[in-house]
Amino acid sequence: MMAALAGESELLESCRDLTWWRGADHGWHIEWRDGPGAADIAAVLARQVRDPGCPDALVTRSGPATAGGATLDVMGVPFVLRAVDPVHRERFRGRAGLRRLGEALDTTRRTTSRHPWEVLLGG
């Protein structure tokens, strides 16, 4: 599950206080602050967790998916997603700050203006 999200670095970088734990129901609970809503994460997981040899969906919703919470069944294992104070994807994409730090420090990207780190270091 976390490996599927690892490919979505912008999603993970946008979440503060990302935690997960094993629940009493033998399922997994994943919780974060800020970042995208639970429905957005559920949609990403449904798209990422697939097996080309299996025609059936490996991720199914076990209940309604909202910005605050979603319940999924991933290959028979229940997952409860909970977003505390979610920020919609459009808002965090447009917001500068630590969420965009990786992009700001990317030295391979060529631009006509100076990089933010060049300004910071006086280069």
C-alpha positions in Angstrom: 0.0 0.0 0.0 2.7 2.5 1.0 4.7 1.4 -2.1 1.8 2.3 -4.3 1.8 5.8 -2.7 5.5 6.1 -2.9 5.2 6.7 -6.7 3.0 9.7 -5.8 5.7 11.8 -4.1 3.7 15.0 -4.4 0.9 13.4 -2.4 3.1 12.1 0.3 5.1 15.3 0.6 1.9 17.2 1.1 0.8 15.2 4.1 2.0 16.2 7.6 2.0 13.7 10.5 1.5 10.7 8.3 1.0 7.7 10.5 -0.3 4.1 10.1 -1.0 1.3 12.5 -2.5 -2.1 12.7 -6.1 -2.0 13.9 -8.0 -4.4 16.1 -9.9 -5.6 13.0 -6.5 -6.9 11.5 -6.7 -4.0 9.0 -4.6 -1.0 8.6 -5.4 2.6 9.6 -3.6 5.4 7.8 -4.0 9.0 9.0 -2.5 12.3 8.0 -2.9 16.0 8.4 -3.3 18.5 5.6 -2.6 17.0 2.2 -5.3 15.6 -0.1 -8.7 14.2 1.0 -9.2 10.5 1.7 -11.3 10.2 -1.5 -8.4 11.5 -3.5 -6.0 9.0 -2.0 -8.5 6.2 -2.4 -8.8 7.0 -6.1 -5.0 7.0 -6.5 -4.7 3.6 -4.8 -7.4 2.1 -7.0 -5.5 3.3 -10.0 -2.0 2.2 -8.7 -2.7 -1.2 -7.1 -3.4 -3.4 -10.1 -2.3 -6.7 -11.4 -2.3 -7.1 -15.2 -3.0 -10.8 -14.9 -6.0 -10.3 -12.7 -9.1 -8.9 -14.4 -10.8 -8.0 -11.1 -10.1 -4.9 -9.2 -7.7 -5.4 -6.3 -8.9 -2.3 -4.4 -12.6 -1.9 -3.7 -14.4 0.7 -1.6 -16.1 -0.7 1.5 -18.1 2.4 2.1 -18.5 6.0 1.1 -15.3 8.0 0.3 -15.3 11.6 1.5 -12.7 14.2 2.0 -12.3 13.1 5.6 -12.4 9.4 5.4 -12.6 6.3 3.2 -12.7 2.5 3.9 -11.0 0.2 1.3 -10.6 -3.5 0.9 -7.2 -4.2 -0.7 -6.8 -7.8 -1.6 -8.9 -8.8 1.3 -7.2 -6.5 3.9 -9.3 -3.6 5.2 -7.8 -0.1 5.1 -9.2 2.9 6.8 -8.0 6.2 5.5 -8.5 9.3 7.5 -7.6 12.9 6.5 -7.5 15.4 9.3 -7.9 19.0 7.9 -7.6 17.9 4.3 -6.5 20.3 1.6 -7.9 19.7 -1.9 -5.2 18.8 -4.5 -5.8 22.0 -6.5 -4.9 24.1 -3.4 -1.7 22.4 -2.4 -0.5 22.3 -6.0 -0.7 26.0 -6.3 0.6 26.8 -2.8 4.3 27.6 -2.5 6.2 26.3 0.5 7.7 23.1 1.8 5.5 21.1 -0.5 7.3 22.5 -3.5 10.8 22.2 -1.9 11.8 19.2 -4.0 11.0 21.1 -7.2 12.7 24.3 -6.0 15.9 22.3 -5.3 15.9 20.4 -8.6 19.2 21.4 -10.2 18.5 19.4 -13.4 15.6 21.7 -14.4 16.7 24.5 -16.7 15.0 27.9 -16.4 15.6 31.4 -17.7 15.5 32.8 -14.2 17.7 31.9 -11.2 16.7 28.9 -9.1 15.4 29.7 -5.6 18.4 28.0 -4.0 20.7 30.2 -6.2 19.0 33.3 -4.8 19.3 31.9 -1.3 23.0 31.1 -1.6 23.8 34.4 -3.4 24.7 32.7 -6.7 
